[in-house]
């Protein structure tokens, strides 16, 4: 468990907003960031659709130190959440579950999480 109010689980949405320079996400750039390999995979894939492979890989490398391991118990609990909330992606369900386990906010602007507890919801618009 992380006991730091400056720690957040960075959803892929949050990473995209930071990379794109959204001023609403500026205050989170110096936060303690936690994410999973699944979110970095989504980020890398999404970036490669928009920019060069080299730049996408460089950006992804920048966030590699934020990745935490995901254990079997997290996977099972996350898939229970996904089963109840069909619209959630697998990385989103895992990330949200990790955030709850670590007692940190899940940082996102994804509308699927708008009414969830334990979410720092920041939209780009």
Phi, psi and omega in degrees: 000135178261125179252066181218120182292349178265009179260138179220151167274119180272109172290160178304322178305315181297317178300316179300318181293323177293313179300321182280355176081025178298120182298336178292341180259358182305317184294344181268349184300330180260009178287163170283116184257138175233140176206183177238167178299331180294320178291321177294325177296315177298317180299310182299315180297314180297319179295322180294340175280344185247330186223181182294155178302316183297314180292320177299317179293321178298316179296317179297318178300325180301330185256005184299328180289349181275350187284132174246155178290147176245122183263167185305319181297323177296315180302313182297315180294320179295322180287333170297316178298315179297322179298323179280336183232081188302333183286343181288140173283164177297314176301323179295316180296319179294313181299315179298319179295318177300313180302316180296318180296324181274354181061043176234159180287145175268109184272118182199167170235010180292121182302335179298341182253006187306320184255012179279149172281165178064029181239134169262100187264115182228112179271151180283336182265000000 
